[in-house]
Amino acid sequence: MKRVGQLLLLILFCFCGIVHAQSRIEGKISDVKDQLKLHNATIMLLTAKDSILTNFARSDENGKFSLERPDTGQYFIIVTYPKYGEYYAEILPGQHYSNMSIGMTSSATLLEEVIVMGRVPISIKGDTTEYDAGSFKVEKNAKVEDLLKVLPGITVDASGKITAQGKTVKKMLVDGEEFFGDDPILVSRNIRSDMVDKIQVYEKKSDKAEKTGIDDGERTQTINVKLKEEARRGIFGKVDVGGGSDKFYAGQGFLNYFNQSFKASAYLIASNTGKSGLSYEEVSSMGGDYDRGDNFNGEGIPKSLNTGFLYSDKTANKKHAWRIDYKHIRSDVDLDRNVFTRNAARDTILTSNSSTLASNENRKHNIGLKYEFKVDSMSDLTVWAGANKRHDNSSSETQSTTVNQFDQKINDNMRKFKNDSRSEQYNASALYVRRFKKKGRSLSFNYFTSGNKQDGEQDLFSKLRFYKLGNVERDSTLDQKKFVKNSSFSTGGEFAYSEPISKKIILSFEYGLNFNRNNNAVRSFDKNQNTGSFDRLDSLYSNDFLYKTTKNTYNLAINYKPLEKLVVNVSNKFENSNLSQLNRMENSRLSRSFFVYNPVVDVNYEIQKNKSINLEYQGTNGLPSLNQIQPLRSNLDPLNEYLGNENLKPSYTNNLNLSFRTYSVLEDKFIGIFLSASRTNNALVQNTTIDSLGKTTFVWGNLNHNSNNQISIRPMYYGKLWKKIQLRHGGGPSVSFSNNYNYVNTVLANAKVQRYGMNYSLQRSTTKGLDFGIELSPGYLIQDNSIGAMEDSKGFTFSSEGNLKYFLPAKFIVRADFSYNYQAPTAVYSKKFERFVLSPALSKKFRKDEKLELTFMVNDLLKQNVGFDRSQNGTLLTERRYNTISRYYMVKLTWEINKMLVKSK
């Protein structure tokens, strides 16, 4: 736990040198004419020098207010109230303002008085909270992300995730429209804060609700960045170039041009540091489909090249809009991995050790298109299309050994595998929506089609030996070439109509028809020892299946809005699926049909402004997939075999979610409680059979007479801890319980998991001194299995991550990112696991505009980033160790590009 102490010292360091004395401003607010006490008036304290907001409050039911101010410096106070003129007064140093009496004049009687004031930092307009960007101070060349960090009610964590008024921001728009997609991170980390006029926060209705006019109760927390007039035409971007020790390198370029509605973007990433591609958010915002085409998940050493461009525009009358994007990914990953597993059934404990050397190469091209046509004021047509082409090439060599609880060798295996596959895929869809003059009446049609094909060759060589009492009982050698040929085609459509029955009730009906055709074929050939060619068909591990599925979907939904603040949505979805399977190898057929009902009830009640409660119930039938049904046999892993089950039935899951949220904008305080529970009957589970030779067979089946269950509760709070030094904090405890059943050697096993955790974060955003964000997550984990031949796994866990930034004179900045993970020893794992990764950096900004920055950084200074993880799934325990990126030094040069084509007024 020594590392925990180091973390606590880091936290204590964050408080050094940031405390000053403070006093209070207090008083009451009333109507000048009628002496009415004004409740919920907004009081703001701004610096006199640059109008930066330093504090704010609201008056109580008696018109009284109280707020803190620094003892030094000159300020002015602004008081606003709807339909009243604004009040302005100076706050001078050395004077007391503990008994202010502020009189407000109604705008109806305000005839001669003129009130002159500066910018209003925060205003609330209906459901929208608006921040004036110029009233909040950030460092030079800061991005929108840096601006958001200093806005009351908005938090940004180390990964860039944005939370506004207690809810995660999932959309970020620019001037009300998508800007290279609607992803928050791409906008927040690339648009400069000095381009911004206003920041607006609101809950956006779903696309379906906006198009049809039916309020379905779905809301997405959204931020709209309103640009300054002179900032709507320009070029911005960033170029990073870095070289380091041990031949590490990183290069990234991102360039954007925009002119009102016209937008163009291009990017290039070349790296072997793990930044092998865009994040999920960056990829989706650059054009849509996310693909882990880089083949890198933290294991191994990667090398990648990723490039793409995007173009979008719309006509002057906004009748037509379109977007085209292209991406190309090239990546290579070299992996050295060791895996330790322990499978403990009632009578047997098998321990395996395996080592793998692997190499993966991937090449992919992807193109996407979106076209929007505003037919008229009541009709819209949207078309999507995309296609990709991919080439995967991989090879691996694995050595493994298995022993029993008496340390007797059971088996060993040497396996070599190569795969070379090429695939092509396409998709297209169109959505037409027609609204009518009667509010709530709408008609929509949706058509979609997609298809793909894959051709591949696989080489498999395996030498497997089984032992008994230390002697080889039998062995087998496998030398095969496989030819894989898969294809699929899908097409279908949906029709939906909604009709308002009354002002409070809207009924809607949907019908969908979907047809799928899938062909899966594998030909396995053994090597002919006489000729050296692969010409002997292995019929046991060859197959050729044709699947056809026809699905009819019916949905009757009710939207009930008895009160302005209460919305109830009930959806009744029926699905009728018919599956036919043709086994071309054996010329046999199988037909199955499923008729299921999936209900959804969603109730959302807004108790008052920024306080709501939501209840959702969803019943879901889990249909067995083709992979679970099909009786395919595979020998790619001789010690683990997976079998399908043609007699599987659908499972049924009851999901219940309950949430309560309350948020105060002016107090910058959020409280939430989130409860979720689920119960799955007739669950689809993988039953396992482990034989005496160490071979495991997995067979899908339905769980009868028992159910899998899960329940969790998570209270949450965040707000200001110390307003004067801009210190925020938040978090809360979490508790979850789950149990899952399956059969192990025909014995019913119940795997139980209990998780107790706590999350606490501390954040300070500033442009002087120390800026930091730290997150602490202690927890306690209990895992046990009813048939395990070992002790229950119980242990303390702790994780933390954060970043520190300190502004030095002469435009120097010291930075440090860190993460810490700790797992205590348990009855199962006798050794603790501890990892503290610290990556410091020193940067210097050049030029008057500070657009050029030179950075020296060290990745993993303490060389603690070892590739390691542990997991437990029922009776199976797994430890993985692998090569990964550790310590290296790098010098990086960053150039910010920002040129506005319209001069500031």
ZAMARGU-4260 file (C-alpha; in steps of 0.2 Angstrom, whole numbers, plus 5000, padded with zeros to 4 digits):
<rodrens>
0) 5000/5000/5000 | 5015/5012/4999 | 5008/5018/4982 | 4992/5023/4991 | 5002/5034/5003
5) 5011/5042/4987 | 4994/5046/4980 | 4988/5055/4997 | 5004/5065/4996 | 4999/5071/4978
10) 4982/5076/4984 | 4989/5086/4999 | 5001/5094/4987 | 4985/5100/4977 | 4980/5112/4992
15) 4997/5121/4994 | 4997/5140/4991 | 4979/5142/4985 | 4970/5148/5001 | 4966/5167/5005
20) 4955/5176/5017 | 4937/5180/5012 | 4921/5189/5018 | 4903/5189/5014 | 4890/5200/5005
25) 4873/5199/5012 | 4856/5208/5010 | 4839/5207/5004 | 4830/5211/4987 | 4813/5218/4985
30) 4801/5228/4973 | 4804/5247/4975 | 4786/5251/4972 | 4776/5238/4981 | 4790/5231/4993
35) 4787/5214/4987 | 4801/5201/4992 | 4808/5194/4976 | 4812/5176/4977 | 4825/5167/4966
40) 4833/5183/4960 | 4850/5180/4952 | 4865/5189/4961 | 4882/5189/4952 | 4899/5195/4958
45) 4911/5200/4944 | 4928/5208/4944 | 4929/5226/4940 | 4944/5224/4929 | 4938/5211/4916
50) 4920/5206/4921 | 4925/5189/4926 | 4912/5180/4936 | 4919/5175/4953 | 4903/5170/4963
55) 4884/5170/4961 | 4869/5166/4972 | 4850/5166/4972 | 4838/5175/4984 | 4827/5164/4996
60) 4809/5166/4999 | 4811/5181/5010 | 4822/5190/4997 | 4838/5187/5007 | 4854/5182/4999
65) 4872/5178/5004 | 4888/5176/4995 | 4907/5176/4998 | 4920/5188/4990 | 4939/5190/4991
70) 4945/5203/5003 | 4956/5211/4990 | 4952/5218/4973 | 4938/5229/4966 | 4921/5221/4960
75) 4904/5225/4955 | 4887/5216/4959 | 4873/5213/4946 | 4856/5208/4951 | 4843/5202/4938
80) 4825/5196/4940 | 4812/5193/4926 | 4803/5208/4920 | 4813/5220/4931 | 4827/5231/4927
85) 4844/5225/4931 | 4853/5232/4947 | 4872/5237/4947 | 4883/5242/4961 | 4902/5243/4964
90) 4910/5233/4978 | 4925/5242/4984 | 4940/5235/4995 | 4940/5238/5013 | 4921/5241/5015
95) 4908/5230/5022 | 4892/5224/5013 | 4884/5214/5026 | 4867/5223/5026 | 4863/5228/5008
100) 4845/5233/5003 | 4842/5232/4985 | 4827/5239/4976 | 4822/5232/4959 | 4811/5242/4947
105) 4798/5234/4936 | 4801/5236/4918 | 4783/5241/4916 | 4786/5257/4927 | 4804/5259/4922
110) 4802/5275/4910 | 4817/5286/4913 | 4830/5276/4922 | 4844/5268/4911 | 4854/5254/4919
115) 4871/5251/4911 | 4880/5235/4914 | 4893/5223/4907 | 4890/5206/4901 | 4879/5194/4911
120) 4889/5178/4914 | 4874/5166/4916 | 4856/5167/4911 | 4842/5154/4911 | 4830/5155/4896
125) 4816/5142/4898 | 4825/5125/4898 | 4841/5132/4892 | 4856/5138/4903 | 4867/5150/4894
130) 4885/5155/4898 | 4893/5170/4891 | 4910/5163/4886 | 4919/5180/4888 | 4915/5181/4907
135) 4925/5166/4911 | 4944/5166/4911 | 4955/5152/4903 | 4973/5152/4897 | 4978/5158/4880
140) 4974/5146/4865 | 4963/5136/4877 | 4950/5124/4869 | 4932/5123/4872 | 4936/5109/4884
145) 4946/5121/4895 | 4932/5133/4895 | 4919/5120/4900 | 4930/5115/4915 | 4927/5133/4923
150) 4908/5134/4919 | 4897/5131/4935 | 4888/5115/4933 | 4899/5107/4920 | 4913/5094/4924
155) 4926/5086/4912 | 4936/5071/4917 | 4953/5065/4911 | 4946/5055/4897 | 4937/5070/4890
160) 4919/5064/4896 | 4908/5079/4899 | 4895/5080/4912 | 4882/5095/4913 | 4869/5097/4927
165) 4872/5079/4932 | 4870/5071/4915 | 4883/5065/4903 | 4884/5076/4887 | 4882/5064/4872
170) 4879/5078/4859 | 4889/5094/4856 | 4883/5105/4842 | 4890/5121/4834 | 4878/5134/4830
175) 4864/5122/4833 | 4870/5109/4820 | 4882/5094/4818 | 4900/5100/4816 | 4910/5085/4809
180) 4897/5074/4818 | 4890/5078/4835 | 4903/5071/4846 | 4908/5081/4861 | 4926/5076/4862
185) 4930/5081/4844 | 4922/5098/4846 | 4928/5102/4864 | 4946/5097/4860 | 4948/5106/4843
190) 4938/5122/4843 | 4947/5136/4852 | 4938/5145/4867 | 4941/5162/4860 | 4930/5158/4845
195) 4915/5155/4856 | 4902/5168/4860 | 4890/5157/4871 | 4888/5140/4878 | 4871/5133/4879
200) 4866/5118/4889 | 4849/5109/4887 | 4841/5092/4885 | 4838/5088/4866 | 4823/5078/4861
205) 4826/5062/4851 | 4828/5063/4832 | 4811/5054/4831 | 4802/5066/4842 | 4809/5081/4833
210) 4804/5073/4816 | 4787/5067/4821 | 4782/5079/4834 | 4778/5065/4847 | 4786/5068/4864
215) 4793/5050/4868 | 4801/5056/4884 | 4819/5053/4878 | 4831/5067/4881 | 4849/5069/4877
220) 4860/5081/4887 | 4867/5093/4874 | 4879/5107/4873 | 4877/5120/4859 | 4893/5130/4855
225) 4888/5147/4848 | 4902/5155/4838 | 4906/5173/4837 | 4901/5180/4820 | 4919/5182/4814
230) 4923/5164/4819 | 4911/5156/4807 | 4923/5156/4793 | 4941/5150/4796 | 4954/5136/4796
235) 4959/5128/4812 | 4968/5112/4817 | 4984/5105/4825 | 5000/5096/4820 | 5010/5085/4833
240) 5027/5078/4828 | 5037/5068/4841 | 5052/5056/4842 | 5058/5047/4856 | 5069/5033/4863
245) 5069/5015/4858 | 5063/5021/4841 | 5046/5027/4847 | 5037/5040/4837 | 5020/5049/4836
250) 5013/5060/4823 | 4996/5068/4821 | 4989/5081/4810 | 4971/5087/4810 | 4965/5101/4798
255) 4948/5109/4797 | 4941/5122/4785 | 4923/5129/4788 | 4914/5143/4779 | 4896/5144/4786
260) 4888/5128/4781 | 4903/5121/4771 | 4915/5110/4781 | 4930/5100/4776 | 4941/5090/4787
265) 4957/5079/4785 | 4967/5069/4798 | 4983/5058/4798 | 4990/5048/4812 | 5006/5038/4812
270) 5012/5031/4828 | 5019/5016/4838 | 5015/5023/4855 | 4997/5015/4857 | 4989/5030/4849
275) 4985/5019/4834 | 4969/5026/4829 | 4955/5038/4833 | 4945/5035/4848 | 4927/5029/4847
280) 4920/5047/4848 | 4933/5053/4836 | 4929/5040/4823 | 4910/5041/4824 | 4911/5060/4823
285) 4922/5058/4807 | 4909/5049/4798 | 4900/5035/4808 | 4905/5017/4809 | 4918/5013/4823
290) 4930/4999/4819 | 4944/4992/4830 | 4953/4990/4814 | 4969/4994/4822 | 4969/4977/4831
295) 4976/4985/4847 | 4968/4984/4864 | 4983/4987/4875 | 4991/4970/4872 | 5007/4970/4862
300) 5017/4983/4853 | 5007/4992/4839 | 5012/5001/4823 | 4999/5010/4814 | 4994/5023/4800
305) 4977/5030/4800 | 4970/5044/4788 | 4954/5050/4782 | 4944/5065/4776 | 4926/5072/4778
310) 4917/5084/4767 | 4899/5091/4771 | 4889/5106/4765 | 4871/5111/4762 | 4862/5123/4750
315) 4859/5141/4754 | 4840/5137/4757 | 4845/5122/4768 | 4834/5111/4757 | 4848/5099/4753
320) 4863/5093/4765 | 4876/5080/4762 | 4891/5072/4770 | 4905/5061/4763 | 4919/5053/4773
325) 4933/5041/4769 | 4945/5032/4781 | 4960/5021/4778 | 4968/5011/4792 | 4984/5001/4792
330) 4991/4993/4808 | 5003/4979/4814 | 5004/4972/4831 | 5017/4960/4838 | 5012/4951/4854
335) 5020/4940/4867 | 5008/4933/4879 | 5007/4921/4894 | 4991/4915/4901 | 4988/4905/4917
340) 4971/4897/4920 | 4964/4887/4934 | 4948/4878/4932 | 4941/4870/4948 | 4926/4859/4947
345) 4920/4848/4961 | 4932/4834/4960 | 4945/4841/4948 | 4957/4856/4948 | 4966/4859/4931
350) 4980/4871/4930 | 4986/4877/4913 | 5000/4888/4907 | 5002/4894/4889 | 5013/4906/4880
355) 5009/4914/4863 | 5019/4923/4850 | 5008/4932/4838 | 5008/4945/4824 | 4993/4954/4817
360) 4991/4964/4801 | 4976/4974/4796 | 4972/4985/4781 | 4955/4993/4779 | 4946/5006/4767
365) 4929/5013/4772 | 4918/5026/4764 | 4902/5033/4770 | 4888/5045/4764 | 4873/5054/4771
370) 4861/5065/4762 | 4846/5075/4769 | 4832/5082/4758 | 4820/5094/4766 | 4805/5091/4754
375) 4795/5104/4761 | 4791/5111/4779 | 4782/5095/4783 | 4792/5081/4775 | 4810/5075/4776
380) 4820/5062/4767 | 4837/5055/4774 | 4848/5043/4765 | 4863/5034/4772 | 4876/5023/4763
385) 4892/5015/4766 | 4905/5002/4761 | 4921/4995/4767 | 4935/4983/4761 | 4946/4974/4773
390) 4962/4962/4773 | 4967/4953/4788 | 4983/4943/4790 | 4988/4935/4806 | 4999/4921/4813
395) 5002/4914/4830 | 5012/4900/4839 | 5006/4893/4856 | 5014/4881/4868 | 5003/4875/4883
400) 5004/4862/4897 | 4990/4857/4909 | 4992/4848/4926 | 4980/4842/4939 | 4979/4846/4958
405) 4992/4832/4961 | 5004/4841/4949 | 5003/4827/4937 | 5004/4832/4918 | 4988/4829/4909
410) 4992/4836/4892 | 5003/4847/4882 | 5000/4855/4865 | 5010/4865/4852 | 4999/4874/4840
415) 5003/4885/4824 | 4990/4895/4816 | 4989/4907/4801 | 4974/4916/4794 | 4973/4927/4778
420) 4956/4934/4774 | 4948/4947/4763 | 4931/4954/4766 | 4919/4967/4758 | 4903/4975/4765
425) 4890/4987/4760 | 4874/4995/4768 | 4861/5008/4763 | 4845/5015/4771 | 4832/5028/4768
430) 4820/5036/4780 | 4805/5047/4774 | 4795/5056/4787 | 4779/5066/4783 | 4771/5077/4797
435) 4754/5084/4796 | 4746/5100/4802 | 4737/5091/4816 | 4750/5090/4830 | 4756/5072/4833
440) 4750/5065/4817 | 4764/5058/4806 | 4769/5045/4793 | 4786/5037/4790 | 4794/5024/4779
445) 4811/5016/4782 | 4820/5005/4770 | 4837/4996/4773 | 4848/4984/4764 | 4866/4977/4768
450) 4877/4963/4763 | 4895/4956/4765 | 4906/4942/4759 | 4922/4935/4766 | 4935/4923/4758
455) 4949/4916/4768 | 4963/4903/4770 | 4968/4896/4786 | 4983/4885/4790 | 4982/4874/4806
460) 4996/4863/4813 | 4994/4855/4830 | 5004/4842/4840 | 4994/4836/4855 | 4999/4823/4869
465) 4988/4816/4883 | 4997/4809/4898 | 4992/4796/4912 | 5003/4793/4927 | 5017/4803/4918
470) 5017/4793/4902 | 5010/4797/4885 | 4993/4788/4884 | 4990/4794/4866 | 4995/4808/4854
475) 4988/4816/4838 | 4995/4827/4825 | 4985/4839/4814 | 4991/4847/4799 | 4976/4856/4789
480) 4972/4869/4777 | 4955/4877/4778 | 4945/4887/4765 | 4932/4899/4773 | 4918/4907/4762
485) 4905/4917/4771 | 4892/4929/4764 | 4876/4937/4770 | 4862/4948/4763 | 4848/4958/4772
490) 4834/4969/4766 | 4818/4975/4774 | 4808/4990/4778 | 4797/4998/4792 | 4781/5008/4791
495) 4775/5019/4805 | 4759/5030/4808 | 4755/5040/4823 | 4738/5048/4827 | 4733/5060/4841
500) 4717/5053/4850 | 4716/5068/4861 | 4727/5082/4867 | 4735/5070/4880 | 4735/5054/4870
505) 4744/5049/4854 | 4743/5031/4847 | 4756/5025/4835 | 4757/5009/4825 | 4773/5001/4817
510) 4775/4987/4805 | 4792/4980/4800 | 4797/4966/4788 | 4815/4959/4787 | 4823/4946/4777
515) 4841/4938/4780 | 4851/4926/4770 | 4867/4919/4777 | 4879/4906/4770 | 4893/4899/4781
520) 4905/4887/4773 | 4922/4879/4779 | 4932/4866/4769 | 4945/4857/4779 | 4958/4847/4770
525) 4972/4836/4778 | 4989/4835/4772 | 4993/4821/4760 | 5009/4814/4767 | 5013/4805/4750
530) 5011/4821/4739 | 5013/4834/4752 | 4997/4843/4746 | 4981/4846/4756 | 4969/4836/4746
535) 4960/4825/4759 | 4943/4832/4764 | 4940/4831/4783 | 4921/4830/4783 | 4920/4831/4802
540) 4927/4848/4803 | 4920/4854/4786 | 4902/4862/4784 | 4891/4871/4773 | 4876/4880/4780
545) 4863/4891/4772 | 4851/4901/4784 | 4836/4911/4779 | 4826/4921/4792 | 4810/4931/4789
550) 4805/4942/4803 | 4788/4952/4805 | 4787/4965/4818 | 4772/4974/4825 | 4772/4988/4838
555) 4757/4997/4846 | 4763/5012/4856 | 4754/5024/4867 | 4761/5041/4872 | 4751/5048/4886
560) 4754/5066/4893 | 4742/5069/4907 | 4752/5084/4914 | 4765/5095/4906 | 4778/5088/4918
565) 4772/5069/4916 | 4775/5059/4901 | 4771/5040/4900 | 4776/5029/4885 | 4770/5011/4883
570) 4777/5001/4869 | 4770/4983/4864 | 4781/4975/4852 | 4778/4958/4844 | 4790/4948/4834
575) 4787/4933/4823 | 4803/4925/4816 | 4804/4910/4805 | 4821/4902/4803 | 4826/4888/4790
580) 4842/4880/4790 | 4850/4869/4776 | 4865/4858/4779 | 4872/4856/4762 | 4885/4844/4768
585) 4872/4831/4774 | 4857/4838/4764 | 4847/4840/4779 | 4835/4854/4784 | 4829/4862/4800
590) 4815/4874/4803 | 4811/4885/4818 | 4799/4898/4822 | 4798/4911/4837 | 4784/4922/4842
595) 4789/4934/4856 | 4782/4949/4865 | 4793/4963/4871 | 4784/4977/4881 | 4792/4993/4887
600) 4785/5006/4899 | 4793/5022/4902 | 4787/5035/4915 | 4796/5052/4916 | 4790/5065/4929
605) 4798/5082/4931 | 4795/5087/4949 | 4801/5104/4946 | 4814/5113/4936 | 4830/5102/4936
610) 4822/5089/4947 | 4815/5073/4939 | 4811/5055/4942 | 4811/5041/4929 | 4805/5024/4929
615) 4808/5011/4915 | 4802/4993/4913 | 4808/4983/4898 | 4804/4964/4895 | 4816/4957/4882
620) 4816/4940/4873 | 4833/4934/4869 | 4832/4924/4853 | 4846/4911/4851 | 4859/4917/4838
625) 4864/4907/4823 | 4881/4903/4831 | 4872/4896/4847 | 4860/4886/4836 | 4871/4879/4822
630) 4880/4863/4825 | 4896/4868/4819 | 4912/4859/4824 | 4929/4867/4825 | 4946/4860/4829
635) 4955/4877/4829 | 4958/4875/4848 | 4960/4856/4851 | 4958/4857/4870 | 4942/4868/4869
640) 4927/4863/4858 | 4911/4874/4856 | 4895/4866/4851 | 4878/4873/4846 | 4861/4867/4851
645) 4847/4866/4838 | 4834/4865/4852 | 4837/4881/4861 | 4822/4892/4866 | 4821/4911/4869
650) 4826/4918/4886 | 4816/4931/4894 | 4823/4946/4904 | 4814/4958/4915 | 4824/4974/4917
655) 4819/4988/4929 | 4828/5005/4930 | 4823/5019/4943 | 4832/5035/4944 | 4831/5052/4953
660) 4840/5068/4948 | 4840/5085/4956 | 4852/5099/4951 | 4854/5117/4956 | 4862/5128/4943
665) 4867/5142/4954 | 4873/5132/4968 | 4882/5120/4956 | 4876/5105/4965 | 4869/5088/4959
670) 4861/5074/4968 | 4856/5057/4960 | 4851/5040/4964 | 4851/5026/4951 | 4844/5008/4954
675) 4844/4994/4942 | 4838/4976/4943 | 4836/4962/4931 | 4830/4944/4931 | 4832/4932/4916
680) 4822/4916/4915 | 4826/4902/4903 | 4843/4910/4901 | 4854/4905/4887 | 4870/4898/4896
685) 4886/4889/4891 | 4887/4872/4900 | 4904/4864/4901 | 4911/4847/4902 | 4929/4844/4907
690) 4936/4826/4904 | 4950/4817/4913 | 4962/4822/4899 | 4959/4841/4901 | 4948/4844/4886
695) 4933/4856/4889 | 4917/4855/4878 | 4906/4870/4879 | 4887/4867/4874 | 4874/4880/4873
700) 4858/4876/4883 | 4843/4884/4892 | 4843/4886/4911 | 4828/4878/4918 | 4820/4880/4936
705) 4833/4894/4940 | 4835/4912/4935 | 4850/4924/4933 | 4848/4939/4943 | 4857/4956/4945
710) 4853/4972/4956 | 4864/4988/4959 | 4861/5004/4967 | 4872/5020/4965 | 4869/5036/4974
715) 4879/5051/4967 | 4883/5069/4972 | 4894/5083/4966 | 4896/5101/4969 | 4908/5114/4975
720) 4919/5110/4990 | 4928/5127/4991 | 4921/5140/4980 | 4935/5153/4983 | 4949/5142/4976
725) 4937/5134/4962 | 4938/5117/4970 | 4925/5104/4965 | 4922/5087/4972 | 4909/5073/4970
730) 4906/5054/4969 | 4896/5041/4979 | 4895/5023/4984 | 4890/5009/4974 | 4883/4991/4978
735) 4879/4977/4966 | 4874/4959/4968 | 4873/4945/4954 | 4871/4927/4952 | 4873/4916/4936
740) 4870/4898/4934 | 4877/4885/4922 | 4881/4866/4922 | 4899/4860/4925 | 4901/4841/4922
745) 4881/4840/4924 | 4882/4848/4941 | 4873/4865/4943 | 4885/4879/4947 | 4879/4895/4955
750) 4892/4909/4953 | 4889/4924/4965 | 4897/4941/4964 | 4896/4955/4976 | 4904/4972/4973
755) 4906/4986/4985 | 4913/5002/4979 | 4916/5021/4981 | 4920/5034/4969 | 4927/5051/4974
760) 4934/5064/4962 | 4942/5081/4966 | 4945/5094/4953 | 4952/5112/4951 | 4952/5121/4935
765) 4962/5137/4934 | 4975/5147/4923 | 4987/5151/4937 | 4996/5139/4949 | 4990/5122/4951
770) 4976/5114/4940 | 4972/5096/4943 | 4959/5082/4942 | 4960/5066/4953 | 4948/5051/4954
775) 4949/5038/4968 | 4940/5022/4968 | 4942/5010/4982 | 4931/4994/4982 | 4929/4976/4989
780) 4925/4961/4978 | 4918/4944/4984 | 4917/4930/4971 | 4912/4912/4975 | 4905/4897/4966
785) 4894/4884/4973 | 4904/4869/4966 | 4921/4877/4966 | 4935/4866/4974 | 4943/4881/4981
790) 4941/4895/4993 | 4930/4910/4989 | 4939/4925/4982 | 4938/4940/4993 | 4949/4955/4992
795) 4951/4974/4993 | 4954/4984/4976 | 4959/5001/4973 | 4961/5012/4958 | 4965/5030/4954
800) 4969/5041/4939 | 4972/5059/4937 | 4982/5073/4930 | 4991/5088/4937 | 4996/5104/4928
805) 5006/5118/4935 | 5009/5135/4927 | 5026/5142/4928 | 5034/5159/4923 | 5040/5161/4905
810) 5026/5151/4898 | 5033/5134/4905 | 5020/5121/4911 | 5023/5106/4921 | 5011/5091/4918
815) 5009/5074/4925 | 4996/5060/4921 | 4995/5045/4933 | 4985/5029/4936 | 4986/5017/4950
820) 4979/5000/4952 | 4980/4988/4967 | 4972/4971/4970 | 4975/4963/4988 | 4980/4945/4990
825) 4965/4933/4992 | 4963/4915/4996 | 4964/4911/4977 | 4977/4923/4972 | 4991/4923/4986
830) 5001/4938/4978 | 4995/4956/4978 | 4995/4966/4962 | 5001/4984/4962 | 5004/4996/4947
835) 5008/5015/4948 | 5010/5023/4931 | 5017/5040/4931 | 5020/5050/4915 | 5027/5068/4918
840) 5030/5081/4905 | 5038/5099/4903 | 5032/5110/4890 | 5036/5128/4884 | 5025/5139/4873
845) 5033/5151/4860 | 5028/5166/4850 | 5016/5180/4856 | 5001/5170/4851 | 5008/5154/4860
850) 5003/5143/4845 | 5020/5134/4846 | 5023/5122/4860 | 5039/5111/4863 | 5036/5097/4875
855) 5048/5084/4883 | 5038/5069/4891 | 5042/5053/4899 | 5030/5039/4897 | 5029/5027/4912
860) 5043/5035/4922 | 5044/5022/4935 | 5043/5008/4922 | 5027/5000/4931 | 5016/4997/4916
865) 5017/4979/4915 | 5004/4970/4904 | 4994/4960/4917 | 4976/4957/4921 | 4965/4945/4932
870) 4948/4938/4930 | 4936/4925/4937 | 4921/4918/4927 | 4912/4905/4937 | 4925/4891/4941
875) 4938/4898/4929 | 4951/4909/4935 | 4963/4918/4922 | 4979/4928/4923 | 4986/4936/4908
880) 5003/4943/4906 | 5009/4952/4889 | 5021/4964/4882 | 5015/4982/4881 | 5022/4999/4880
885) 5032/5005/4895 | 5045/5018/4898 | 5051/5029/4884 | 5056/5047/4882 | 5050/5059/4868
890) 5052/5076/4862 | 5036/5083/4854 | 5032/5099/4844 | 5015/5105/4843 | 5008/5119/4831
895) 4991/5126/4833 | 4983/5132/4817 | 4969/5145/4819 | 4965/5158/4805 | 4949/5167/4805
900) 4944/5173/4787 | 4933/5187/4794 | 4940/5201/4805 | 4933/5204/4822 | 4922/5219/4824
</rodrens>
